[in-house]
C-alpha cells in the first residue's frame, strides 16, 4: 500500500481517515499458529524454545513492517483486502510516520481506558468474547479444544534456528526480561539484515 492510500474518505462527515487493514489471530504462538508464522516471517527466522516461553507481544507494538495485501471480491460481490504476508522492511526503506497511536489492550482490563479508544467494531467483538462475558462454550467443547491444542503443540518439534536466535536460546530460560530486551532490539532494527 503506497502513501497515496494511507488515508481515504469513508464517510464525508468525518473526512479523511486512516486506511486500516487487519488480520485476526488466536492469542497463541504455538508451532502451527498463524500469529507465530507471521512474526517469524517478520523477524526473518523462527522462535527458539526460550523465546517462545518468554515472548511478550508488546515488544512489537509500533514497530514497522512491510505488509503484503491482496484485493479480493467475496461471493456476494463485496470487495475486501486480505493480508497474505508480513516481512521486515527492506534495507534502506523508511516507514512513513505512524498515523494512529499504538494501543495495548488486555482483556483483563475490561471496559474503559484503552478499550474506549478502540474502534466500535473491535469493542463489540471484545464484548461478545468468551473472556469478557460472551457466550461460553460447553465444558465438553472447552476440554476438546484444549486437548486438541495440547496435542498439536506436543507433536510438532521446535524448528532449528541459527544466528541471533541461538544467542537468545543460550540465555537462561527464566531470564524473560533479557530475552524480550533482545527481541525489542531486533524489532527496533538494531540487528537489521
DOMAR-945739 format. One record per residue: residue number from 1; z, x, y of N, C-alpha, C, O in turn. Coordinates in pm, 1 decimal, m for minus. Layout:
% residues N
[node NUM, [Z, X, Y], [Z, X, Y], [Z, X, Y], [Z, X, Y]]
...
//
This chain:
% residues 193
[node 1, [0.0, 85.7, m117.0], [0.0, 0.0, 0.0], [0.0, 90.1, 123.0], [93.0, 168.5, 142.0]]
[node 2, [m99.5, 80.3, 203.7], [m109.7, 163.7, 323.3], [m27.5, 109.4, 438.3], [29.3, 0.5, 429.9]]
[node 3, [m21.9, 186.1, 545.4], [59.2, 146.4, 660.1], [9.4, 18.2, 724.7], [87.1, m51.0, 790.4]]
[node 4, [m116.9, m15.1, 708.2], [m169.4, m137.6, 768.1], [m106.1, m261.7, 706.0], [m110.4, m369.1, 766.0]]
[node 5, [m47.1, m249.0, 586.6], [10.2, m364.5, 518.2], [162.0, m359.7, 513.1], [222.7, m433.2, 435.2]]
[node 6, [224.8, m275.6, 593.7], [370.4, m267.7, 591.1], [434.1, m394.8, 643.5], [545.1, m429.6, 603.2]]
[node 7, [364.6, m465.3, 733.9], [414.7, m590.7, 789.6], [303.3, m693.9, 786.3], [184.9, m660.4, 789.7]]
[node 8, [343.7, m820.0, 779.5], [247.5, m929.3, 780.3], [314.6, m1051.4, 841.1], [437.1, m1056.5, 852.0]]
[node 9, [234.9, m1149.1, 880.4], [288.4, m1274.7, 933.2], [285.2, m1375.8, 819.1], [178.1, m1419.2, 776.6]]
[node 10, [402.7, m1412.7, 770.0], [414.1, m1510.9, 661.9], [445.0, m1649.0, 717.6], [407.8, m1750.5, 658.8]]
[node 11, [513.3, m1652.1, 831.2], [549.8, m1775.3, 899.9], [531.4, m1748.6, 1048.7], [601.2, m1663.6, 1104.0]]
[node 12, [438.7, m1819.2, 1116.0], [411.3, m1792.5, 1257.8], [535.4, m1802.0, 1347.2], [543.0, m1734.7, 1450.0]]
[node 13, [631.8, m1884.6, 1308.6], [754.3, m1897.5, 1389.2], [839.6, m1770.6, 1384.5], [910.0, m1739.0, 1480.3]]
[node 14, [832.7, m1697.7, 1271.7], [914.1, m1575.7, 1258.1], [838.0, m1451.1, 1301.5], [899.6, m1347.6, 1326.9]]
[node 15, [705.6, m1458.8, 1310.6], [626.2, m1342.7, 1350.0], [612.0, m1242.9, 1236.3], [625.1, m1278.4, 1119.1]]
[node 16, [584.8, m1116.4, 1272.0], [566.0, m1012.0, 1171.3], [694.7, m983.5, 1096.1], [802.5, m974.6, 1155.0]]
[node 17, [681.4, m969.3, 964.6], [794.3, m935.7, 878.7], [748.9, m829.3, 779.3], [629.7, m818.2, 750.8]]
[node 18, [843.1, m750.8, 726.1], [805.3, m650.4, 625.6], [745.8, m716.8, 501.5], [789.5, m823.5, 458.5]]
[node 19, [646.7, m651.4, 446.5], [582.2, m694.8, 323.2], [667.5, m641.3, 208.4], [687.8, m520.3, 198.0]]
[node 20, [716.8, m728.7, 123.2], [807.5, m686.9, 16.5], [742.7, m711.5, m118.8], [692.0, m820.3, m145.7]]
[node 21, [744.9, m609.1, m203.8], [700.4, m619.7, m342.2], [821.9, m587.4, m426.3], [894.9, m493.2, m395.6]]
[node 22, [845.3, m663.5, m531.6], [966.3, m643.7, m610.7], [936.6, m638.2, m758.9], [830.9, m680.4, m805.7]]
[node 23, [1032.7, m585.2, m830.5], [1028.8, m584.6, m976.1], [1172.7, m605.5, m1021.6], [1264.0, m538.7, m973.1]]
[node 24, [1192.3, m696.8, m1113.4], [1327.1, m725.1, m1160.9], [1355.6, m646.9, m1288.0], [1268.7, m629.2, m1373.4]]
[node 25, [1481.0, m600.0, m1298.5], [1524.3, m521.2, m1412.9], [1654.9, m577.5, m1467.9], [1730.3, m644.0, m1396.8]]
[node 26, [1680.4, m549.9, m1595.4], [1813.2, m571.8, m1650.3], [1897.7, m452.1, m1609.2], [1845.0, m342.5, m1590.5]]
[node 27, [2025.9, m472.0, m1595.5], [2115.5, m365.7, m1549.6], [2153.5, m273.5, m1665.3], [2269.6, m266.8, m1705.6]]
[node 28, [2054.2, m203.0, m1717.7], [2079.5, m107.9, m1825.1], [1979.8, 7.0, m1813.8], [1866.3, m11.7, m1770.2]]
[node 29, [2023.6, 124.7, m1853.4], [1929.5, 236.7, m1862.5], [1924.8, 287.3, m2005.7], [1914.2, 407.3, m2030.9]]
[node 30, [1932.9, 191.8, m2100.2], [1916.8, 224.9, m2241.3], [1778.2, 282.0, m2266.1], [1690.1, 268.8, m2181.2]]
[node 31, [1757.5, 345.2, m2380.6], [1630.5, 413.3, m2410.3], [1505.8, 327.0, m2396.8], [1398.7, 379.3, m2366.0]]
[node 32, [1516.7, 196.8, m2418.9], [1398.9, 109.7, m2414.3], [1389.2, 28.5, m2285.8], [1300.0, m55.4, m2272.9]]
[node 33, [1479.5, 51.7, m2190.1], [1481.7, m33.8, m2070.7], [1369.2, 0.3, m1973.3], [1330.3, 116.2, m1959.5]]
[node 34, [1317.7, m103.0, m1905.9], [1214.9, m83.8, m1803.9], [1269.6, m5.5, m1685.3], [1197.9, 75.0, m1625.9]]
[node 35, [1395.9, m28.2, m1650.3], [1457.5, 45.6, m1540.0], [1458.3, 194.9, m1570.6], [1421.1, 276.0, m1485.7]]
[node 36, [1499.8, 230.8, m1689.3], [1501.7, 372.2, m1728.0], [1360.9, 431.3, m1723.4], [1341.3, 541.6, m1672.5]]
[node 37, [1263.9, 358.5, m1776.0], [1125.2, 406.2, m1775.9], [1080.2, 437.5, m1633.4], [1022.9, 543.6, m1608.3]]
[node 38, [1106.1, 345.5, m1539.8], [1061.5, 367.1, m1401.8], [1139.1, 478.8, m1332.3], [1081.2, 553.5, m1253.5]]
[node 39, [1268.3, 491.4, m1359.8], [1347.0, 600.2, m1299.2], [1298.6, 734.8, m1352.3], [1283.4, 830.0, m1275.8]]
[node 40, [1274.4, 742.9, m1483.4], [1226.4, 869.2, m1540.6], [1087.7, 904.7, m1486.6], [1058.8, 1021.9, m1462.4]]
[node 41, [1003.0, 805.4, m1468.1], [871.2, 828.6, m1409.3], [887.4, 880.5, m1266.7], [817.9, 973.5, m1225.9]]
[node 42, [977.5, 821.5, m1192.6], [1005.6, 861.3, m1054.4], [1058.1, 1004.5, m1049.2], [1016.8, 1083.6, m964.4]]
[node 43, [1148.3, 1036.7, m1139.6], [1206.9, 1171.4, m1143.0], [1109.7, 1275.8, m1196.5], [1116.4, 1392.8, m1158.7]]
[node 44, [1020.5, 1233.8, m1283.3], [927.9, 1328.3, m1344.1], [980.0, 1386.9, m1473.7], [916.0, 1475.5, m1530.5]]
[node 45, [1094.0, 1340.5, m1522.3], [1149.2, 1381.3, m1651.6], [1255.2, 1282.0, m1696.2], [1302.1, 1198.8, m1618.5]]
[node 46, [1292.1, 1293.0, m1824.8], [1385.7, 1198.9, m1884.5], [1530.8, 1226.6, m1851.8], [1564.5, 1327.2, m1789.5]]
[node 47, [1615.5, 1135.8, m1895.0], [1760.5, 1149.8, m1881.4], [1816.5, 1228.6, m1998.7], [1766.0, 1218.9, m2110.5]]
[node 48, [1919.1, 1305.3, m1973.3], [1996.1, 1366.4, m2081.2], [2109.1, 1270.1, m2115.6], [2132.8, 1173.3, m2043.3]]
[node 49, [2178.3, 1296.3, m2225.2], [2290.3, 1210.2, m2264.9], [2398.2, 1201.6, m2158.7], [2448.6, 1093.0, m2130.1]]
[node 50, [2434.6, 1316.0, m2099.2], [2540.8, 1313.8, m1998.1], [2494.4, 1243.8, m1871.0], [2574.6, 1178.0, m1804.7]]
[node 51, [2367.0, 1256.6, m1835.7], [2314.7, 1185.6, m1718.4], [2318.0, 1034.9, m1740.7], [2356.9, 958.7, m1652.3]]
[node 52, [2276.9, 993.4, m1859.5], [2275.2, 850.7, m1890.7], [2415.5, 792.2, m1876.8], [2432.8, 685.2, m1818.5]]
[node 53, [2514.7, 861.6, m1929.7], [2651.9, 812.0, m1926.1], [2707.8, 808.1, m1783.9], [2788.3, 720.6, m1752.1]]
[node 54, [2666.7, 900.7, m1698.7], [2726.6, 912.4, m1565.4], [2642.5, 850.7, m1453.8], [2689.2, 840.6, m1340.3]]
[node 55, [2520.9, 809.8, m1483.5], [2427.4, 770.3, m1378.8], [2479.0, 656.9, m1291.2], [2527.8, 555.3, m1340.7]]
[node 56, [2467.2, 676.3, m1159.8], [2502.9, 575.3, m1060.4], [2375.3, 538.3, m986.5], [2317.3, 622.1, m917.4]]
[node 57, [2331.7, 415.7, m1000.0], [2207.3, 368.8, m940.0], [2206.0, 387.3, m787.9], [2099.1, 400.5, m728.5]]
[node 58, [2322.4, 388.3, m725.2], [2331.3, 404.4, m579.9], [2275.2, 538.8, m533.9], [2240.9, 553.8, m416.7]]
[node 59, [2265.4, 636.4, m623.9], [2208.8, 767.5, m590.3], [2066.1, 751.7, m536.8], [2021.5, 831.2, m454.1]]
[node 60, [1996.0, 650.8, m583.2], [1855.2, 631.1, m546.8], [1836.8, 547.5, m420.8], [1725.5, 539.8, m368.6]]
[node 61, [1940.9, 485.9, m371.6], [1931.3, 393.2, m259.4], [1869.6, 460.1, m136.7], [1921.3, 560.5, m87.8]]
[node 62, [1759.8, 404.6, m87.4], [1692.9, 455.9, 32.1], [1603.6, 576.0, 9.5], [1548.1, 629.6, 105.4]]
[node 63, [1588.0, 620.2, m115.1], [1504.4, 736.9, m143.5], [1357.6, 694.8, m155.6], [1327.9, 591.6, m215.8]]
[node 64, [1265.9, 773.5, m99.3], [1124.1, 736.0, m104.2], [1060.9, 759.0, m240.7], [1102.4, 846.7, m316.6]]
[node 65, [960.9, 679.3, m269.7], [881.9, 696.2, m391.4], [743.1, 638.3, m364.1], [720.4, 575.2, m260.8]]
[node 66, [653.0, 659.9, m455.3], [519.5, 603.6, m446.1], [513.1, 490.7, m548.4], [539.4, 512.1, m666.7]]
[node 67, [478.4, 370.8, m503.0], [474.9, 253.5, m589.8], [329.4, 212.6, m610.7], [255.5, 192.2, m514.4]]
[node 68, [289.2, 200.7, m736.2], [153.7, 158.7, m770.6], [156.1, 7.1, m790.8], [225.6, m43.2, m879.0]]
[node 69, [80.0, m64.9, m708.7], [80.0, m211.6, m709.3], [m60.7, m261.4, m740.8], [m159.3, m212.4, m685.8]]
[node 70, [m67.9, m359.9, m830.5], [m195.6, m426.2, m855.2], [m184.5, m570.3, m806.1], [m75.1, m625.4, m794.3]]
[node 71, [m298.5, m629.0, m778.1], [m303.5, m766.4, m729.3], [m365.7, m851.3, m838.7], [m474.1, m820.4, m888.4]]
[node 72, [m296.6, m958.8, m876.4], [m344.0, m1045.0, m983.6], [m342.3, m1190.3, m939.6], [m283.9, m1224.7, m836.8]]
[node 73, [m406.0, m1274.2, m1017.4], [m407.5, m1418.1, m992.9], [m356.9, m1487.4, m1118.4], [m405.4, m1461.7, m1228.5]]
[node 74, [m258.3, m1576.0, m1100.9], [m199.7, m1648.2, m1214.1], [m297.0, m1754.2, m1264.6], [m400.6, m1778.7, m1202.9]]
[node 75, [m263.2, m1816.8, m1377.1], [m347.9, m1919.6, m1436.9], [m369.3, m2037.9, m1342.5], [m472.7, m2104.4, m1348.3]]
[node 76, [m271.1, m2064.2, m1255.5], [m285.3, m2176.8, m1162.4], [m347.5, m2134.8, m1029.2], [m346.8, m2212.4, m933.7]]
[node 77, [m402.2, m2011.0, m1021.8], [m473.0, m1966.3, m902.5], [m386.7, m1900.8, m796.2], [m436.8, m1865.1, m689.6]]
[node 78, [m257.3, m1884.3, m823.4], [m165.3, m1822.0, m727.2], [m183.1, m1669.6, m731.6], [m179.1, m1609.0, m838.7]]
[node 79, [m202.8, m1608.4, m613.6], [m215.2, m1462.5, m607.5], [m76.1, m1401.4, m599.5], [12.7, m1454.9, m533.2]]
[node 80, [m57.7, m1287.5, m668.6], [70.0, m1216.7, m664.9], [47.9, m1067.2, m681.9], [m60.2, m1022.7, m720.7]]
[node 81, [150.7, m991.5, m652.5], [147.5, m846.3, m660.6], [239.6, m803.6, m774.4], [344.7, m863.9, m796.4]]
[node 82, [199.8, m700.6, m845.4], [276.3, m655.1, m960.8], [290.3, m503.4, m954.2], [191.1, m431.5, m942.9]]
[node 83, [414.3, m455.5, m961.3], [439.8, m310.9, m963.5], [414.6, m261.2, m1105.0], [474.6, m310.3, m1200.6]]
[node 84, [324.7, m162.7, m1117.8], [293.9, m109.1, m1250.1], [333.9, 37.4, m1265.6], [320.6, 94.7, m1373.8]]
[node 85, [382.8, 97.9, m1157.6], [424.0, 236.9, m1168.2], [505.5, 282.0, m1048.4], [485.6, 235.4, m936.2]]
[node 86, [598.3, 374.1, m1074.7], [682.0, 433.5, m970.5], [682.4, 583.8, m995.6], [716.9, 628.4, m1105.0]]
[node 87, [644.3, 661.9, m895.0], [639.2, 807.4, m909.3], [698.3, 873.6, m785.4], [715.9, 808.4, m682.4]]
[node 88, [729.2, 1003.4, m794.8], [774.4, 1072.9, m674.0], [658.0, 1084.3, m575.1], [541.6, 1074.2, m614.0]]
[node 89, [689.8, 1104.9, m449.1], [584.5, 1127.3, m350.2], [510.6, 1256.1, m384.4], [574.1, 1354.8, m421.6]]
[node 90, [379.3, 1257.7, m372.9], [305.7, 1382.1, m395.4], [349.6, 1489.1, m294.5], [390.0, 1457.8, m182.5]]
[node 91, [340.9, 1613.0, m335.6], [377.4, 1724.4, m248.7], [302.9, 1713.4, m116.3], [181.2, 1694.9, m114.6]]
[node 92, [374.8, 1724.6, m6.5], [315.9, 1720.2, 126.2], [306.1, 1580.3, 186.2], [279.7, 1566.1, 305.6]]
[node 93, [326.6, 1478.8, 106.6], [318.7, 1341.4, 158.2], [454.2, 1302.0, 218.0], [558.6, 1322.2, 156.1]]
[node 94, [451.1, 1246.5, 337.1], [572.6, 1199.0, 403.2], [578.8, 1047.2, 393.0], [478.5, 979.1, 414.3]]
[node 95, [695.2, 994.7, 360.6], [712.7, 849.6, 356.1], [719.1, 796.4, 498.7], [776.4, 861.4, 586.2]]
[node 96, [660.8, 678.3, 523.4], [675.5, 619.0, 657.1], [821.8, 581.3, 679.3], [897.3, 570.2, 582.7]]
[node 97, [863.3, 561.6, 803.9], [1002.4, 524.6, 829.6], [1039.2, 394.1, 757.8], [957.7, 302.4, 747.4]]
[node 98, [1161.5, 387.9, 709.3], [1211.2, 269.2, 641.7], [1222.3, 154.7, 742.3], [1271.5, 175.2, 853.3]]
[node 99, [1177.5, 34.6, 705.5], [1178.8, m80.2, 795.8], [1308.5, m160.4, 779.9], [1378.3, m186.4, 877.9]]
[node 100, [1339.8, m198.8, 657.2], [1461.6, m275.3, 630.7], [1573.3, m180.4, 590.5], [1546.5, m76.3, 530.5]]
[node 101, [1698.4, m214.0, 622.2], [1808.3, m125.7, 581.7], [1830.4, m132.0, 430.5], [1801.5, m234.0, 367.9]]
[node 102, [1880.7, m25.1, 372.4], [1917.6, m24.2, 231.1], [2046.7, m104.0, 215.8], [2138.8, m91.3, 296.6]]
[node 103, [2052.3, m185.3, 112.3], [2171.7, m265.0, 85.2], [2217.1, m238.8, m57.2], [2135.2, m222.6, m147.6]]
[node 104, [2347.9, m234.7, m76.4], [2402.7, m222.2, m210.7], [2494.1, m341.4, m234.1], [2597.5, m356.4, m168.9]]
[node 105, [2454.5, m425.3, m327.8], [2533.8, m542.9, m362.7], [2578.8, m530.3, m507.0], [2499.0, m498.7, m595.1]]
[node 106, [2705.1, m554.8, m530.6], [2759.2, m558.3, m665.8], [2804.7, m700.4, m694.4], [2865.8, m764.0, m608.4]]
[node 107, [2776.5, m750.6, m812.0], [2811.4, m888.1, m846.4], [2961.2, m913.7, m828.7], [3002.7, m1025.6, m798.5]]
[node 108, [3042.4, m808.4, m847.8], [3187.5, m821.5, m831.3], [3226.4, m855.9, m687.3], [3335.7, m907.4, m663.6]]
[node 109, [3137.8, m827.8, m591.1], [3165.5, m856.8, m450.2], [3155.6, m1005.4, m418.9], [3201.3, m1049.4, m313.4]]
[node 110, [3096.4, m1083.6, m509.2], [3082.8, m1227.0, m486.9], [2997.1, m1257.0, m364.3], [2904.9, m1182.3, m331.4]]
[node 111, [3029.0, m1367.5, m297.3], [2953.4, m1407.4, m178.9], [3021.1, m1354.1, m53.5], [3139.3, m1320.0, m55.2]]
[node 112, [2945.3, m1347.4, 54.8], [2995.9, m1290.9, 179.7], [2958.5, m1144.0, 189.4], [2913.5, m1085.0, 91.1]]
[node 113, [2976.5, m1084.4, 305.8], [2943.5, m943.3, 326.7], [2796.2, m915.8, 304.4], [2710.8, m981.1, 364.3]]
[node 114, [2765.9, m819.4, 218.4], [2628.0, m780.1, 189.9], [2549.1, m898.8, 133.0], [2429.8, m912.3, 160.0]]
[node 115, [2614.2, m983.0, 55.9], [2547.9, m1099.7, m2.6], [2476.6, m1180.7, 104.7], [2364.2, m1226.4, 83.8]]
[node 116, [2541.7, m1198.8, 220.5], [2484.2, m1277.6, 329.4], [2360.7, m1213.2, 391.1], [2281.3, m1282.0, 455.3]]
[node 117, [2342.9, m1082.2, 372.7], [2227.3, m1011.5, 427.1], [2106.9, m1014.6, 333.0], [1996.5, m977.3, 372.6]]
[node 118, [2127.5, m1058.7, 209.0], [2018.9, m1064.8, 110.9], [1927.7, m1182.9, 141.1], [1973.2, m1283.5, 195.6]]
[node 119, [1798.4, m1172.1, 106.0], [1708.4, m1286.2, 124.7], [1761.8, m1409.0, 49.4], [1830.6, m1396.0, m51.9]]
[node 120, [1729.6, m1525.4, 99.5], [1779.8, m1650.2, 41.1], [1744.1, m1664.1, m106.5], [1826.4, m1709.1, m186.3]]
[node 121, [1620.2, m1625.3, m143.9], [1579.7, m1638.8, m283.9], [1662.3, m1548.5, m375.0], [1685.8, m1582.7, m490.9]]
[node 122, [1706.7, m1433.3, m323.8], [1791.5, m1343.8, m402.8], [1931.7, m1405.0, m416.4], [1990.9, m1402.1, m524.3]]
[node 123, [1983.7, m1460.0, m307.1], [2114.2, m1526.2, m312.1], [2114.3, m1637.2, m417.1], [2209.3, m1650.0, m494.3]]
[node 124, [2007.8, m1717.2, m419.7], [2001.0, m1827.5, m516.2], [1996.5, m1775.3, m659.5], [2058.6, m1832.9, m748.9]]
[node 125, [1923.9, m1667.7, m680.9], [1917.2, m1607.3, m814.1], [2056.0, m1558.7, m857.7], [2095.5, m1576.9, m972.8]]
[node 126, [2128.9, m1497.1, m765.2], [2263.9, m1448.3, m795.4], [2357.5, m1565.7, m823.3], [2435.7, m1562.0, m918.3]]
[node 127, [2349.4, m1669.0, m740.9], [2435.8, m1787.3, m760.1], [2413.6, m1850.3, m897.7], [2507.1, m1903.8, m957.4]]
[node 128, [2292.0, m1844.1, m947.1], [2260.9, m1902.2, m1077.6], [2289.2, m1809.6, m1193.9], [2270.3, m1847.7, m1309.5]]
[node 129, [2334.5, m1687.8, m1165.0], [2357.2, m1590.9, m1272.2], [2482.6, m1624.1, m1351.6], [2576.7, m1686.0, m1302.0]]
[node 130, [2479.9, m1581.3, m1474.0], [2593.7, m1597.8, m1564.2], [2718.5, m1530.5, m1505.7], [2828.7, m1584.2, m1516.5]]
[node 131, [2701.7, m1414.9, m1445.0], [2814.9, m1337.5, m1392.6], [2882.0, m1403.1, m1273.0], [3001.1, m1381.6, m1250.1]]
[node 132, [2808.5, m1482.6, m1196.5], [2866.1, m1544.7, m1077.0], [2888.8, m1693.9, m1097.7], [2892.4, m1770.4, m1001.3]]
[node 133, [2904.0, m1735.2, m1222.2], [2939.1, m1873.7, m1248.9], [2823.9, m1964.2, m1283.3], [2840.0, m2086.2, m1286.5]]
[node 134, [2706.9, m1907.0, m1309.5], [2593.4, m1989.4, m1350.4], [2611.1, m2035.6, m1493.3], [2719.0, m2021.4, m1550.7]]
[node 135, [2506.1, m2090.5, m1551.0], [2511.1, m2141.1, m1687.9], [2542.7, m2027.7, m1784.2], [2471.8, m1927.1, m1787.3]]
[node 136, [2647.1, m2043.2, m1861.6], [2689.9, m1941.1, m1957.1], [2632.1, m1972.4, m2094.5], [2642.1, m2085.6, m2141.8]]
[node 137, [2571.0, m1871.9, m2159.2], [2517.9, m1896.3, m2293.5], [2632.3, m1916.9, m2394.2], [2747.8, m1885.2, m2366.0]]
[node 138, [2598.5, m1969.3, m2509.0], [2698.8, m1991.0, m2613.3], [2752.2, m1856.9, m2661.9], [2688.9, m1753.0, m2643.4]]
[node 139, [2869.1, m1860.8, m2723.8], [2930.3, m1738.8, m2777.4], [2837.3, m1673.8, m2880.1], [2824.9, m1551.4, m2884.9]]
[node 140, [2772.2, m1756.4, m2962.0], [2679.6, m1704.7, m3063.2], [2563.5, m1630.3, m2998.1], [2522.9, m1524.9, m3047.0]]
[node 141, [2508.5, m1684.2, m2886.9], [2398.0, m1618.0, m2816.2], [2442.8, m1484.3, m2757.5], [2368.8, m1386.0, m2762.5]]
[node 142, [2564.7, m1480.9, m2701.6], [2617.8, m1356.4, m2643.9], [2632.1, m1251.1, m2752.2], [2592.5, m1136.2, m2732.5]]
[node 143, [2688.5, m1289.0, m2866.6], [2706.0, m1194.7, m2978.1], [2569.8, m1145.2, m3026.5], [2551.3, m1025.6, m3049.0]]
[node 144, [2475.3, m1236.8, m3042.3], [2340.0, m1199.8, m3086.7], [2275.8, m1101.5, m2989.2], [2218.3, m1001.1, m3031.2]]
[node 145, [2285.5, m1129.8, m2859.4], [2227.4, m1042.7, m2756.2], [2293.1, m904.7, m2757.7], [2224.2, m802.9, m2751.9]]
[node 146, [2426.1, m901.4, m2765.4], [2497.7, m773.5, m2764.3], [2468.5, m690.7, m2889.2], [2454.4, m568.7, m2880.7]]
[node 147, [2459.4, m755.9, m3004.5], [2428.2, m684.1, m3128.7], [2286.4, m625.9, m3124.1], [2264.2, m512.8, m3167.4]]
[node 148, [2191.1, m703.0, m3071.6], [2053.2, m653.9, m3060.3], [2046.2, m534.5, m2966.4], [1977.6, m436.6, m2995.7]]
[node 149, [2116.8, m541.6, m2853.7], [2116.9, m430.3, m2758.0], [2181.5, m306.8, m2819.1], [2130.9, m195.7, m2802.8]]
[node 150, [2293.0, m325.2, m2889.3], [2362.2, m211.8, m2951.5], [2274.2, m147.4, m3058.6], [2267.1, m24.9, m3067.7]]
[node 151, [2207.4, m229.4, m3139.3], [2120.0, m176.2, m3244.6], [2003.5, m98.5, m3184.4], [1968.0, 8.5, m3233.8]]
[node 152, [1944.4, m151.4, m3078.8], [1831.4, m83.6, m3013.9], [1875.0, 50.4, m2957.0], [1802.9, 149.3, m2969.9]]
[node 153, [1991.5, 55.1, m2894.4], [2039.1, 179.8, m2835.0], [2082.5, 279.7, m2940.3], [2072.4, 400.4, m2917.9]]
[node 154, [2130.5, 233.1, m3054.3], [2179.5, 323.3, m3158.9], [2066.5, 383.7, m3241.0], [2082.2, 492.8, m3295.9]]
[node 155, [1952.2, 314.7, m3250.6], [1846.5, 362.6, m3338.7], [1746.3, 454.3, m3272.1], [1672.1, 523.6, m3341.7]]
[node 156, [1741.2, 457.3, m3140.0], [1642.9, 540.9, m3072.9], [1711.5, 664.0, m3014.7], [1796.5, 650.9, m2926.5]]
[node 157, [1676.2, 783.3, m3062.5], [1740.9, 905.2, m3011.5], [1698.0, 936.0, m2867.9], [1591.0, 895.3, m2822.6]]
[node 158, [1783.9, 1008.0, m2799.1], [1753.4, 1052.8, m2663.4], [1636.9, 1152.1, m2669.0], [1631.0, 1233.7, m2760.9]]
[node 159, [1544.9, 1147.1, m2573.5], [1433.6, 1242.9, m2573.6], [1482.1, 1382.1, m2534.1], [1577.5, 1397.9, m2458.0]]
[node 160, [1413.1, 1482.3, m2588.5], [1444.0, 1619.7, m2548.3], [1381.0, 1644.0, m2411.9], [1263.5, 1614.0, m2390.8]]
[node 161, [1459.4, 1698.4, m2319.5], [1412.9, 1718.9, m2182.8], [1445.5, 1862.0, m2142.9], [1549.5, 1915.3, m2181.6]]
[node 162, [1355.4, 1925.4, m2064.2], [1377.2, 2062.5, m2021.9], [1400.1, 2069.3, m1871.3], [1412.0, 1965.1, m1807.0]]
[node 163, [1406.7, 2189.2, m1813.3], [1419.9, 2214.4, m1670.3], [1556.0, 2172.2, m1615.3], [1660.0, 2196.1, m1676.7]]
[node 164, [1552.3, 2108.8, m1497.8], [1675.2, 2069.5, m1427.6], [1763.3, 1980.1, m1513.6], [1885.9, 1987.2, m1505.3]]
[node 165, [1702.5, 1897.1, m1595.1], [1779.5, 1808.4, m1681.1], [1868.7, 1887.6, m1776.5], [1980.7, 1845.6, m1805.6]]
[node 166, [1819.7, 2002.7, m1825.6], [1902.4, 2084.8, m1913.5], [2022.5, 2143.0, m1840.1], [2131.1, 2153.9, m1896.9]]
[node 167, [2003.0, 2180.6, m1713.5], [2116.1, 2231.3, m1635.0], [2222.1, 2123.8, m1620.6], [2341.7, 2151.1, m1631.1]]
[node 168, [2177.6, 2001.4, m1596.6], [2272.5, 1890.9, m1583.0], [2340.0, 1862.9, m1715.6], [2459.5, 1833.5, m1718.5]]
[node 169, [2266.3, 1871.2, m1825.8], [2324.3, 1844.6, m1957.2], [2433.2, 1945.4, m1991.4], [2526.2, 1914.2, m2065.8]]
[node 170, [2421.7, 2065.3, m1937.4], [2520.7, 2168.3, m1965.8], [2654.6, 2139.9, m1898.4], [2755.4, 2201.4, m1933.0]]
[node 171, [2656.4, 2048.5, m1803.8], [2781.5, 2013.5, m1737.2], [2874.2, 1940.8, m1833.1], [2829.3, 1879.8, m1930.2]]
[node 172, [3000.5, 1947.6, m1806.0], [3099.0, 1873.8, m1883.8], [3064.3, 1725.3, m1878.4], [3037.2, 1671.9, m1770.9]]
[node 173, [3064.9, 1659.5, m1991.7], [3029.0, 1517.4, m1999.4], [3114.3, 1430.6, m1907.9], [3070.2, 1323.4, m1866.4]]
[node 174, [3234.9, 1474.5, m1875.8], [3322.8, 1392.3, m1793.2], [3305.8, 1419.6, m1643.9], [3369.5, 1353.2, m1562.0]]
[node 175, [3222.1, 1515.0, m1607.2], [3206.3, 1550.4, m1466.3], [3098.5, 1464.9, m1400.7], [2994.1, 1516.2, m1360.3]]
[node 176, [3123.9, 1334.0, m1389.9], [3026.7, 1240.5, m1335.7], [2991.3, 1271.3, m1190.6], [2875.8, 1255.6, m1150.8]]
[node 177, [3088.7, 1314.8, m1111.0], [3061.8, 1344.8, m970.4], [2958.4, 1456.7, m957.0], [2867.7, 1447.5, m874.3]]
[node 178, [2971.5, 1562.0, m1037.7], [2877.2, 1673.2, m1030.9], [2738.7, 1630.4, m1077.4], [2638.5, 1670.1, m1018.0]]
[node 179, [2732.2, 1550.2, m1182.6], [2603.4, 1501.2, m1231.3], [2535.8, 1418.4, m1123.0], [2417.6, 1438.4, m1095.0]]
[node 180, [2608.8, 1326.0, m1061.8], [2549.3, 1241.6, m958.0], [2517.4, 1320.5, m831.6], [2424.8, 1283.7, m759.4]]
[node 181, [2590.9, 1427.9, m802.3], [2557.1, 1514.1, m688.7], [2422.1, 1579.3, m713.5], [2338.5, 1584.8, m623.4]]
[node 182, [2399.9, 1628.9, m835.3], [2271.3, 1691.7, m868.4], [2157.8, 1589.9, m867.2], [2047.5, 1620.1, m821.5]]
[node 183, [2184.3, 1470.7, m916.7], [2082.6, 1366.1, m912.4], [2050.2, 1330.2, m768.2], [1934.1, 1306.3, m734.8]]
[node 184, [2151.9, 1326.2, m682.1], [2131.0, 1298.0, m539.6], [2040.1, 1404.0, m478.6], [1948.2, 1371.1, m403.6]]
[node 185, [2064.9, 1531.2, m510.1], [1980.3, 1639.8, m460.6], [1836.5, 1622.1, m509.7], [1741.1, 1643.4, m434.9]]
[node 186, [1822.8, 1582.8, m636.8], [1689.7, 1563.1, m693.8], [1614.2, 1453.7, m618.1], [1496.8, 1471.5, m585.6]]
[node 187, [1679.3, 1341.7, m589.9], [1613.5, 1232.6, m519.0], [1594.8, 1263.3, m371.4], [1510.9, 1201.1, m306.3]]
[node 188, [1670.6, 1357.5, m316.8], [1651.4, 1399.3, m177.9], [1533.0, 1493.3, m164.7], [1490.0, 1525.3, m53.9]]
[node 189, [1480.5, 1537.2, m278.4], [1364.7, 1626.4, m275.1], [1402.6, 1772.3, m276.0], [1316.2, 1858.1, m257.9]]
[node 190, [1533.2, 1803.9, m297.0], [1574.7, 1942.7, m298.3], [1512.1, 2017.0, m416.6], [1495.3, 2138.9, m412.3]]
[node 191, [1478.4, 1943.6, m520.8], [1413.4, 2003.2, m637.4], [1271.4, 1951.0, m647.7], [1220.5, 1932.4, m758.2]]
[node 192, [1206.6, 1927.1, m535.1], [1072.1, 1867.6, m533.9], [975.5, 1952.3, m613.7], [989.0, 2074.3, m622.5]]
[node 193, [878.1, 1885.1, m671.5], [778.5, 1957.7, m752.1], [653.2, 1977.8, m675.4], [558.2, 2036.9, m726.8]]
//
